[in-house]
Amino acid sequence: FGYVHGVLTQTTVGKPVEWHYLGPGIYPYAIVGDNTWRNYTVSARVVLPRSVKGRPPGAGVIARFQGFGGLVSQWRGYELTVDSTGAWQLMVHGPAPVTLAAGKVAARPTYNLSLTTRGTTISARIDGQPVASVTSHAYTNGPAGLVSLGYYPVQYSRFSVG
């Protein structure tokens, strides 16, 4: 991740060489903040690339990141993702990812995502519209972050945590 022309961008264009097995489904992500963060909203406007090989491009935001549970692919925390077809998921990661809510919004290359944590309530919005509000006791604190669902350029303008 880096600033490209003033916009936070996921810049890795290919899967890196693994010097040891990191686990299945490793995608680029970046974490920012403090382990004491509890109740906050992480948001970003994500701009997806026009096309990629394989599955539709997607991106998301992370809340209450708790580090790793063995393999790098077994990170712990909450994640809201959406892809260019409009398919979205709210997940809790741990030893195995669990989908807390999922659905579909209008397909487009740009989405405004926000993930809010308040106590045990985890709420998700896409383009300002509520798409999910669930109760989860899995994680009570942790920093925020960004995720790309592949190795392609995703722009994250208006990234904020508050």
ABEGO torsion letter per residue (X at the ends): XBBBGGBBBBABABBBBBABBAEBGBBBBBBBEBAABABBBBBBBBBBBABBBEBBBBBBBBBGBAEBBEBAAABBEBBBBBBAAGBBBBBBBBABBBBABBBBBBBBABBBBBBBBBEABBBBBBGGBBABBBBBAABABEBBBBBBABBBBBBBBGBBBX
